[in-house]
Amino acid sequence: MTLRTARRWLWVAVAVATGVFVGAAWTLPSSEHAPTADTSSATPIGGEFSLVDEDGKPRTWSDFRGGPVAVFFGFTHCPDICPTTLGELSVLLDALGAQADELQVVLISGDPERDTPEVLNAYLQSFDPRIVGLTGPEAEVDRAFSAFKAYRRKVPTGGGDYTIDHSAGIYLYDRNGGFAGTLDIHEDMEVRRKKVERLLSVEA
């Protein structure tokens, strides 16, 4: 077992051990920030942005056309939800086998002040290498969060430090960029896997 794989399973073990706490923290801050699966809505969930990935490469939402996408919002200083979710996504990608190569998993940081490409790159070493991290200027991060109807708020914790309160669901998009639903930590892993398999089975 490689160090990367060991870390993934460690995060899953943490998720199981702290399931009650994580389940409570997963809930979106309010219903107005929670997306629905109604793709006929006049206001699309998802849209254009200009960010950079963990290698410093410019990336836009259009770059992810052609394959299904799973989008998660978080930050590298997150003590629980973010590493647990990324660990579970890494295990899910493993479970999907060769199919997983078609799924693009994207983490958009809500903490661009601290999450430089270099920091994101180091952080993502603990997870599946197919997971892409995005960051950028505050204005572009705001634009991305707004486009995806996601929520973030900087919360001071004392001594000049802070945390980020943010939407924590995993948003699914089809090959054409259409919103296709969510994955929720309250769901069994098998349920989440079947959702992704259905998404992968839909042609453009």
Secondary structure, DSSP 4 states (H G I P E B T S, - for coil): --HHHHHHHHHHHHHHHTHHHHHHHHS-S-GGG---S-TT-SS-S----EEEETTS-EEEGGGGTTS-EEEEEE-TT-SSHHHHHHHHHHHHHHHHGGGGGG-EEEEEES-TTT--HHHHHHHHTTS-TTEEEEE--HHHHHHHHHHTT--EEEEEEETTEEEEEE---EEEE-TTS-EEEEE-TTS-HHHHHHHHHHHHHS--
